[in-house]
């Protein structure tokens, strides 16, 4: 069990590292409500990335779903033993 875990951890770490290098996510805050003196009364923020970052996120999601499906298949095959 240790070898598949190390492989999974390595792949996820590499994907996250490449995502930081090519399409890092960044926090963006926008002012929603400003009073008559220019003071911000309400603001909201969210983490946004570019197209490259979303490709890496989808790669991570697809990889994790693939690992989950492989684990489910192995559990299905081992159910009778």
C-alpha positions as CSV (number, residue, x, y, z in Angstrom):
1,X,0.0,0.0,0.0
2,X,2.9,2.3,0.5
3,X,4.1,2.4,-3.1
4,X,0.7,3.4,-4.6
5,X,0.4,6.1,-1.9
6,X,3.8,7.5,-2.7
7,X,3.0,7.5,-6.4
8,X,-0.3,9.3,-5.8
9,X,1.4,11.8,-3.5
10,X,4.2,12.4,-6.1
11,X,1.8,13.0,-9.0
12,X,-0.4,15.4,-7.0
13,X,2.6,17.3,-5.7
14,X,4.0,17.6,-9.2
15,X,0.7,18.9,-10.6
16,X,0.4,21.4,-7.8
17,X,4.0,22.5,-8.3
18,X,3.5,23.0,-12.0
19,X,0.2,24.8,-11.3
20,X,2.1,27.3,-9.1
21,X,4.7,27.8,-11.8
22,X,2.4,28.2,-14.8
23,X,-1.0,29.3,-13.6
24,X,-0.9,30.4,-10.0
25,X,-4.2,31.2,-8.3
26,X,-4.5,34.7,-6.8
27,X,-6.9,36.3,-4.3
28,X,-8.9,39.1,-5.8
29,X,-11.0,41.5,-3.6
30,X,-13.6,43.9,-5.0
31,X,-15.4,46.7,-3.3
32,X,-19.2,46.1,-3.2
33,X,-20.5,49.1,-1.2
34,X,-18.8,52.4,-0.8
35,X,-20.2,55.4,1.2
36,X,-20.2,59.0,0.1
37,X,-16.8,59.6,1.7
38,X,-15.1,56.8,-0.3
39,X,-14.9,54.4,2.6
40,X,-15.5,50.7,1.8
41,X,-18.5,49.4,3.7
42,X,-18.6,45.9,2.1
43,X,-16.2,44.0,0.0
44,X,-16.0,40.4,-1.3
45,X,-13.1,38.3,-2.5
46,X,-12.4,35.1,-4.3
47,X,-9.6,33.0,-5.5
48,X,-9.2,33.3,-9.3
49,X,-6.9,31.7,-11.7
50,X,-6.2,31.9,-15.4
51,X,-7.0,29.2,-18.0
52,X,-3.7,27.3,-17.2
53,X,-4.6,27.0,-13.6
54,X,-8.0,25.5,-14.4
55,X,-6.4,22.9,-16.7
56,X,-4.2,21.8,-13.7
57,X,-7.2,21.7,-11.4
58,X,-9.1,19.5,-13.9
59,X,-6.0,17.2,-14.2
60,X,-6.0,16.8,-10.4
61,X,-9.7,16.1,-10.3
62,X,-9.5,13.5,-13.1
63,X,-6.5,11.8,-11.5
64,X,-8.3,11.6,-8.1
65,X,-11.5,10.3,-9.7
66,X,-9.4,7.7,-11.6
67,X,-7.7,6.5,-8.4
68,X,-11.1,6.3,-6.7
69,X,-12.5,4.2,-9.5
70,X,-9.5,1.9,-9.4
71,X,-10.0,1.5,-5.7
72,X,-13.7,0.7,-6.1
73,X,-12.9,-1.8,-8.8
74,X,-10.4,-3.6,-6.6
75,X,-12.9,-3.6,-3.7
76,X,-15.5,-5.1,-6.1
77,X,-13.1,-7.8,-7.3
78,X,-12.1,-8.7,-3.7
79,X,-15.7,-8.8,-2.3
80,X,-16.0,-12.6,-2.5
81,X,-12.6,-13.5,-1.1
